[in-house]
Amino acid sequence: MPDEEKQELRELITDKFAELNQRIDLLVPDGDAEGHRRYHEALIEAQKRRAKIYDAIIEKTLSALIWAAIVGLAIMAWHFAGDVIKKAMGQ
């Protein structure tokens, strides 16, 4: 490869690298890539905590609904049994 082509290739790579650095600088506030990473990690952790809370709420709600249904059925069975016994005893 002739020196002229090498020089053009170097310039092209240098220009593309500078363009890439400018884009990165626009995406990272104040050039603090580490702080930007920590910020996103904190957001991810907060979302994980929220998801755990929502899962717990759903689990507890379903559990309470099932227990309410069981208690309701038990009360209905108790009243039905009481009615059957009253009828059997002639009341």
C-alpha positions as CSV (number, residue, x, y, z in Angstrom):
1,M,0.0,0.0,0.0
2,P,1.5,3.3,-1.0
3,D,2.3,5.9,1.6
4,E,-0.4,8.3,0.3
5,E,-3.1,5.6,0.8
6,K,-1.8,4.9,4.2
7,Q,-2.0,8.5,5.1
8,E,-5.6,8.8,3.8
9,L,-6.5,5.7,5.8
10,R,-4.9,7.1,8.9
11,E,-6.8,10.4,8.5
12,L,-10.1,8.6,7.9
13,I,-9.6,6.5,11.0
14,T,-8.6,9.6,13.0
15,D,-11.7,11.4,11.8
16,K,-14.0,8.5,12.6
17,F,-12.4,8.1,16.0
18,A,-12.9,11.9,16.8
19,E,-16.5,11.6,15.6
20,L,-17.0,8.6,17.9
21,N,-15.5,10.5,20.8
22,Q,-17.8,13.5,20.2
23,R,-20.8,11.2,20.3
24,I,-19.7,9.5,23.5
25,D,-19.1,12.9,25.1
26,L,-22.7,13.9,24.2
27,L,-24.0,10.8,25.8
28,V,-21.9,11.0,29.0
29,P,-22.7,14.1,31.1
30,D,-19.6,16.1,32.1
31,G,-17.4,13.3,30.6
32,D,-17.9,11.2,33.8
33,A,-18.3,7.8,32.3
34,E,-17.9,6.1,35.7
35,G,-20.6,8.3,37.3
36,H,-22.9,7.7,34.3
37,R,-22.4,3.9,34.8
38,R,-23.1,4.1,38.5
39,Y,-26.2,6.1,37.8
40,H,-27.6,3.5,35.5
41,E,-26.7,0.7,37.9
42,A,-28.6,2.6,40.6
43,L,-31.6,2.8,38.3
44,I,-31.4,-0.9,37.5
45,E,-31.2,-1.8,41.3
46,A,-34.2,0.5,42.0
47,Q,-36.2,-1.2,39.3
48,K,-35.3,-4.6,40.7
49,R,-36.5,-3.6,44.2
50,R,-39.8,-2.3,42.7
51,A,-40.3,-5.5,40.9
52,K,-39.8,-7.5,44.1
53,I,-42.3,-5.3,45.9
54,Y,-44.9,-5.7,43.2
55,D,-44.3,-9.5,43.3
56,A,-44.8,-9.5,47.0
57,I,-48.0,-7.4,46.7
58,I,-49.4,-9.8,44.1
59,E,-48.4,-12.9,46.2
60,K,-50.0,-11.5,49.4
61,T,-53.1,-10.3,47.6
62,L,-53.7,-13.7,46.0
63,S,-53.0,-15.5,49.3
64,A,-55.6,-13.2,51.0
65,L,-58.2,-13.8,48.3
66,I,-57.7,-17.6,48.6
67,W,-58.1,-17.5,52.4
68,A,-61.1,-15.3,52.1
69,A,-62.7,-17.8,49.7
70,I,-61.9,-20.7,52.0
71,V,-63.4,-18.9,55.0
72,G,-66.4,-17.9,53.0
73,L,-67.0,-21.5,51.9
74,A,-66.5,-22.7,55.5
75,I,-69.1,-20.2,56.7
76,M,-71.6,-21.2,54.0
77,A,-71.0,-24.9,54.9
78,W,-71.5,-24.2,58.6
79,H,-74.8,-22.4,57.9
80,F,-76.0,-25.1,55.5
81,A,-75.1,-27.8,58.1
82,G,-77.0,-25.8,60.7
83,D,-80.1,-25.6,58.5
84,V,-79.9,-29.3,57.7
85,I,-79.7,-30.2,61.4
86,K,-82.6,-27.8,62.3
87,K,-84.7,-29.5,59.6
88,A,-83.7,-32.9,60.8
89,M,-84.7,-32.0,64.3
90,G,-88.0,-30.7,63.2
91,Q,-87.5,-27.0,63.8
